[in-house]
């Protein structure tokens, strides 16, 4: 057996027993001499036991022992660098995400982001795979202070997200909205109020919709929609149209023709839930929307600014009477259609209404069966356009 192997085994044994030998040393200062005497007295069995404890291989003991590296240059293996008291640090990200974080309530994610850098990266990079917290309402608006406010109502708790002016900080705003909705799923209503520009947040909203995070039932546009194309809006609505029941475009929406089309509405109504379309600005819809619109419970259509013809309205009334469904609904069209429509059909009942914003208006009522006043009814309103 080589001298180098003996020396290595002896140095390891000495390090393990140094404190004991110093205690026995007394006035003698030659620790190495005393230790070597005790080591030589040990049996070969005991020496081999120490070699096994230190994992000195048989090859090393046969003279192939490599030179021991200095402490400062010794590289630690991954298992040695991990704190054994921290079991989570040794687990791969896939295990943490699929089997541990899945059991954590989404309400605790905000606290988990502060635990460590690793948890922050896991929650950020794997957000699409983690459970979400339901968000019932969110509104994007520009208040009088000229700051962006993104207000979301979560089970009675309201949180605000304030950033700088949207015209100067559009990328920062998009990043803030993505981060705000990272662990939440919108299942209720989204509203874009006047003064806000939809184009600044359209890309992050499309990304969220692709990952099933926008599953709202109501969407209302009161904001500026300049710079938004039909393809972008169609992509956004196509990913979140499975639960859509209501779409509204307000008077301040500033939307151009060709953005909301008959084809776009037709792609949404196929979900079987869509029941309301309220357009306060002209978008260019035609009779095709009337022909395909579903007659479900409490359907509501406001198309007074659209290119609707008397024959299209007549077909809609006949479809209401022929279909077996016993549901009432409301259709509002322009007053210019009242006179030509009277040449095609006679209403079962006529009412005169007065509102503070429209003044006096006319409403025709059609019964499901002519002469039978029992519901369901179709209410056809005429308002100035």
Secondary structure as the mmCIF struct_conf table of DSSP 4:
data_model
#
loop_
_struct_conf.conf_type_id
_struct_conf.id
_struct_conf.beg_label_comp_id
_struct_conf.beg_label_asym_id
_struct_conf.beg_label_seq_id
_struct_conf.end_label_comp_id
_struct_conf.end_label_asym_id
_struct_conf.end_label_seq_id
HELX_RH_AL_P HELX_RH_AL_P1 UNK A 3 UNK A 25
TURN_TY1_P TURN_TY1_P1 UNK A 26 UNK A 27
HELX_RH_AL_P HELX_RH_AL_P2 UNK A 31 UNK A 41
BEND BEND1 UNK A 42 UNK A 42
HELX_RH_AL_P HELX_RH_AL_P3 UNK A 44 UNK A 53
TURN_TY1_P TURN_TY1_P2 UNK A 54 UNK A 55
HELX_RH_AL_P HELX_RH_AL_P4 UNK A 58 UNK A 59
HELX_RH_PI_P HELX_RH_PI_P1 UNK A 60 UNK A 64
HELX_LH_PP_P HELX_LH_PP_P1 UNK A 65 UNK A 70
HELX_RH_3T_P HELX_RH_3T_P1 UNK A 71 UNK A 73
HELX_LH_PP_P HELX_LH_PP_P2 UNK A 74 UNK A 77
HELX_RH_AL_P HELX_RH_AL_P5 UNK A 78 UNK A 81
BEND BEND2 UNK A 82 UNK A 82
TURN_TY1_P TURN_TY1_P3 UNK A 84 UNK A 85
HELX_RH_3T_P HELX_RH_3T_P2 UNK A 87 UNK A 90
BEND BEND3 UNK A 91 UNK A 91
HELX_RH_AL_P HELX_RH_AL_P6 UNK A 93 UNK A 95
HELX_RH_PI_P HELX_RH_PI_P2 UNK A 96 UNK A 100
HELX_RH_3T_P HELX_RH_3T_P3 UNK A 101 UNK A 103
BEND BEND4 UNK A 104 UNK A 104
HELX_RH_3T_P HELX_RH_3T_P4 UNK A 106 UNK A 108
HELX_RH_AL_P HELX_RH_AL_P7 UNK A 109 UNK A 112
TURN_TY1_P TURN_TY1_P4 UNK A 113 UNK A 115
HELX_RH_AL_P HELX_RH_AL_P8 UNK A 117 UNK A 125
TURN_TY1_P TURN_TY1_P5 UNK A 126 UNK A 126
HELX_RH_3T_P HELX_RH_3T_P5 UNK A 127 UNK A 129
BEND BEND5 UNK A 130 UNK A 130
STRN STRN1 UNK A 133 UNK A 142
TURN_TY1_P TURN_TY1_P6 UNK A 144 UNK A 145
BEND BEND6 UNK A 146 UNK A 146
STRN STRN2 UNK A 148 UNK A 154
TURN_TY1_P TURN_TY1_P7 UNK A 155 UNK A 156
STRN STRN3 UNK A 157 UNK A 163
BEND BEND7 UNK A 164 UNK A 164
TURN_TY1_P TURN_TY1_P8 UNK A 166 UNK A 168
HELX_RH_AL_P HELX_RH_AL_P9 UNK A 170 UNK A 180
TURN_TY1_P TURN_TY1_P9 UNK A 181 UNK A 183
STRN STRN4 UNK A 184 UNK A 192
TURN_TY1_P TURN_TY1_P10 UNK A 194 UNK A 195
STRN STRN5 UNK A 197 UNK A 197
HELX_RH_3T_P HELX_RH_3T_P6 UNK A 198 UNK A 200
TURN_TY1_P TURN_TY1_P11 UNK A 201 UNK A 201
HELX_RH_AL_P HELX_RH_AL_P10 UNK A 202 UNK A 210
TURN_TY1_P TURN_TY1_P12 UNK A 211 UNK A 212
STRN STRN6 UNK A 214 UNK A 214
BEND BEND8 UNK A 217 UNK A 217
STRN STRN7 UNK A 218 UNK A 221
BEND BEND9 UNK A 223 UNK A 223
STRN STRN8 UNK A 224 UNK A 224
TURN_TY1_P TURN_TY1_P13 UNK A 226 UNK A 227
HELX_RH_AL_P HELX_RH_AL_P11 UNK A 230 UNK A 239
BEND BEND10 UNK A 240 UNK A 240
TURN_TY1_P TURN_TY1_P14 UNK A 241 UNK A 242
BEND BEND11 UNK A 243 UNK A 243
STRN STRN9 UNK A 246 UNK A 249
TURN_TY1_P TURN_TY1_P15 UNK A 251 UNK A 252
HELX_LH_PP_P HELX_LH_PP_P3 UNK A 255 UNK A 256
TURN_TY1_P TURN_TY1_P16 UNK A 257 UNK A 258
BEND BEND12 UNK A 259 UNK A 260
HELX_RH_AL_P HELX_RH_AL_P12 UNK A 262 UNK A 269
TURN_TY1_P TURN_TY1_P17 UNK A 270 UNK A 271
BEND BEND13 UNK A 272 UNK A 272
STRN STRN10 UNK A 276 UNK A 279
BEND BEND14 UNK A 280 UNK A 281
HELX_RH_AL_P HELX_RH_AL_P13 UNK A 287 UNK A 292
TURN_TY1_P TURN_TY1_P18 UNK A 297 UNK A 298
STRN STRN11 UNK A 299 UNK A 302
TURN_TY1_P TURN_TY1_P19 UNK A 304 UNK A 305
BEND BEND15 UNK A 306 UNK A 306
HELX_RH_AL_P HELX_RH_AL_P14 UNK A 310 UNK A 322
BEND BEND16 UNK A 323 UNK A 324
STRN STRN12 UNK A 329 UNK A 334
HELX_RH_3T_P HELX_RH_3T_P7 UNK A 335 UNK A 337
HELX_RH_AL_P HELX_RH_AL_P15 UNK A 338 UNK A 342
TURN_TY1_P TURN_TY1_P20 UNK A 343 UNK A 344
BEND BEND17 UNK A 348 UNK A 348
STRN STRN13 UNK A 349 UNK A 355
TURN_TY1_P TURN_TY1_P21 UNK A 356 UNK A 358
STRN STRN14 UNK A 359 UNK A 367
BEND BEND18 UNK A 368 UNK A 369
TURN_TY1_P TURN_TY1_P22 UNK A 370 UNK A 371
BEND BEND19 UNK A 374 UNK A 375
HELX_LH_PP_P HELX_LH_PP_P4 UNK A 376 UNK A 376
STRN STRN15 UNK A 377 UNK A 383
#
